[in-house]
Every structure is written in structure tokens, then in C-alpha cells.
């Protein structure tokens, strides 16, 4: 997702980003949106986000749960 415009891009490769590996950037920044279907027969007890690399900045902007 391009944060400046709100454009959601699907099925792309990170290497398709202009300037990838050339220290360039996406104006306004970018984010990855995950859609994780849950088992509707179970209750969500907790949610944990773990960053396992020291050189990665990770943030959680929001979580939405939708009952279908």
C-alpha cells in the first residue's frame, strides 16, 4: 500500500519497485497489508507481533476483526 495515495497494489514483487536496491524510496512510504482468515469457530485469545531482525523497523498500524 502506498501511504501517500492509499493505492493498494496486489501481486507485485519488491524488486519491481523503482529504485529498489538503489537506496531510493516510495514518496510517502509504503506498508504491507496482511489478510489473515481466522477460524470463526474459535475465539481470538491474543495477538502477538514479533520482529526477529535488528535492522528492520516494524510497526502495527491497526487490526480489524470482522465476523462473517
Buried (B, 14 or more C-beta within 10 A) or exposed (E): BBEEEEEEEEEEEEEEBEEEEEEEEBEEEBEEEEEEEEEEEEEEEEEEEEEEEEEEEEEEEEEEEEEE
